[in-house]
Every structure is written in structure tokens, then in C-alpha cells.
Amino acid sequence: MFIDLHMHESTYSKDSFLKLEDMVAIGRKRGLDAICITDHDDMGLKKAAEEYAKEVGFPIFVGIEYFSLQGDIVAFGIEEYPKKRVSAQAFIDLVKSQGGICFAAHPFRNNNRGLEENLKIVKGLDGVEVLNGSTMPEANQKAADYAKELGLVAVGASDCHIPEKIGFFATYFPKKVTTMEEFIKVFKSGGCRPAYYQDGGYMIWDMKTKIHKPYKIA
């Protein structure tokens, strides 16, 4: 399966221009097998997304992009999250206590919202976003280098806020996942790989070959 792990829907991410129905329709057209809604500091879409996923027969996993004091972290498999900013370590510990998983979002993007060198300080991260659709190639490559050094799962995701970015990057899952429990189990297995969209399909990235810049899909 190819899954876009970091996407924003407009109901709770006010900087997004995307509606859930369009995200599913475009994602399917691009060749995605599932999508993930990771709104900014909010999981309010969870119930509606679960109902819509059943209605259309397309997996939708709802997580969160949480802005910790050290930078953004994407998490899945949790029910509770802080309503105010806390440290990255405190958030990671909370995720782990609930049996969830988390990865550093765009750790080296030049907007002061990435963990940067804190990747080597915090404990408990499951992965690193090494391909982010709103981050330049040099920063993505640096994230990939850190993921390899730290032995963390390498993730690809669009971080989309507009239709043209949906599925620009994605993550390859070696097994089919339809529930959050399956999603977490396969993610932890170590078989996931970052992927990029090219010529109408997905290619798994070797984490060293230079690939296209994060522009829109025509």
C-alpha cells in the first residue's frame, strides 16, 4: 500500500483548502491506497472520517500534527493530547503511554517548526519524515541521513493543504492495513519506505538519489 501520512483538512486546519471528500477522490486517482488526516493540534475530524471511510470503502487514518515546544511531531493511535504546548519529550511520552506511534515532521525545514538537532536528544520517536512535500530537497536529504543514523522509520508524506499537493510524497506499507491497530503494527515492523510520485505512479526512494523538488502535481 501507498499511504500519504501527513495531510490537512480545512475543517480543523484553517490554513488548508481541502475537504475530506476531495482528498479521498484525488488520492484514489493518484494511486494512493489510504490517506491520513493530521490536522494542526486537533483530532476533531476523527469520527466523521471514520464514518466516511466506511461509506466509501477507503481507509482514512486520523492522527495529529502537534506543535511541541521543540517542533512538529505527527502521532497516530492516541485519544488524548495536550491542549497547550508541551515539550517534545513530554508529547512523545504521552503518545507512547497510549500505545501510539509518532514521527518528526519536516525536522529541518527552515520555518522553526522542526525538531532539528533535537532528533538526537529526544527518546521514543518511531520515525522521521524524510520526504515532505513542502520542504526543499536539501532539508529532506538531511532528514534522511538522520533517520538512517538513528535507525528510525523513514516516512514520506505530502503535507498537503491544496489539491495539487495530494500524494506528492507517500509511504510504502508492505502489508495491507485497514485498522489503526494494523497501521501501527506494520509501521513498527520496519518495512515502511518513503516514496515519491512520478510519471503517474509511485517509486520507492533509496534515500540518496536526488529527486524532484516539492512542486505541485500537474
RAJO-V470609 format. One record per run of one state. SS is the DSSP state (helix for helix, strand for strand, loop for the rest). FROM is the first residue (numbers start at 1). TO is the last residue. If there is no record, write none. Layout:
BEGIN
SS|FROM|TO ; SS|FROM|TO
END
This chain:
BEGIN
loop|1|1 ; strand|2|4 ; loop|5|6 ; strand|7|7 ; loop|8|19 ; helix|20|30 ; loop|31|33 ; strand|34|40 ; loop|41|45 ; helix|46|56 ; loop|57|58 ; strand|59|67 ; loop|68|71 ; strand|72|76 ; loop|77|87 ; helix|88|97 ; loop|98|100 ; strand|101|104 ; loop|105|115 ; helix|116|120 ; loop|121|126 ; strand|127|132 ; loop|133|136 ; helix|137|150 ; loop|151|152 ; strand|153|157 ; loop|158|159 ; strand|160|160 ; loop|161|162 ; helix|163|165 ; loop|166|168 ; strand|169|172 ; loop|173|179 ; helix|180|189 ; loop|190|192 ; strand|193|198 ; loop|199|200 ; strand|201|204 ; loop|205|218
END
